[in-house]
Amino acid sequence: MQRFSPAKQKRFALLMDKNNEGELSRAEKVEIKKLGAEADELMLANSRALALALRPELFDRLGRPIQARFRRAIAANASSKNRSKAKK
């Protein structure tokens, strides 16, 4: 799993705190936007890696997701949840 370095995480937390107080400078607004985009990319990469590790049958041999298999898995999961709710 990928994550921010401790220094980058600390900086991001500081900027988020300042943002909550409405105290960001223009440069800090640009910086927090960039860090937020980086955090989103890390989260997406980590989610993809986890999905590949837990459900390899949903990916082709090159590690690309097979959309039809994902759709079927999502539909099956939703159907299973609906059946378990009906039993309660």
N, C-alpha and C positions, 0 to 999 in steps of 0.2 A: 504494500500500500504506500502511496505517495502522500507526502504532507509538506507543509511549509517548514522551513528551518525555524528553530526557536526565535531567532532574531526577527524574522519576517512575521511570524505569528504575533510576537509582542508588539511590533509596529502596527500591524493590522488591528489588533485589539485597542491600542492607543487611539488610532484614527477613528475607530467605531465609537469609542467613548466620547471623543471630541465631537463627532458628528451628532451623537445623541444630545449633546449640549448646544448644538448649533454654532460651534466654534471653529469650523474648518476654514482654512484659507483656500484660495483658488487652487494653489499647487497641491494642497492636501486633498482637495476634492478629486483632482485628476489622479493622484496616487491611490486613493481608496477605491476609485472606480477600477483602476488597473489591477489592484490586489484582489478585488471582488471577482473580476473576470478570471484571474489566475485560480482563485479558490473554486470557482465553478468548473473550470477545466480539470482540476485535480479530482473533484468530486465525480465528474463524469468518467474520467479514466479509472478511478477506483471502483465505481459501480460496474463498469464494463468488465474489469478484471475479475471482480467477484462473481458476476453472472457467468463468465466463461469458466471459472473454477467450479461453480456449483451446478451449472446446467450446460455442459459442453455440447450436448446434443442440439442446442439451439444455434450453434455456430458451424460454419463450414470449416474445411481443413486449413484455411488461411486465417481463421479467427474472426471472420466477418459474420455479423449476425444474419440469420436467415429469417426474414420478416414473417413469412407464412408460419414458420414454426413458433415464433414469438406470439403471433396472434392466436394460434391454437392453444398455446400454453396459458395465455391470459384468459381466454374464454373458458378453458377447463377449470382454472382457478376460481373464476367468478361463479361458475356453475356449482362448483364444490362448496363454496361459501354460502350460496343461496340454499342449497340442500341442507346444510348443517343448521342454518337459521330456521328453516321450516320445521326441523325436528324438535326445536326447543319450545 
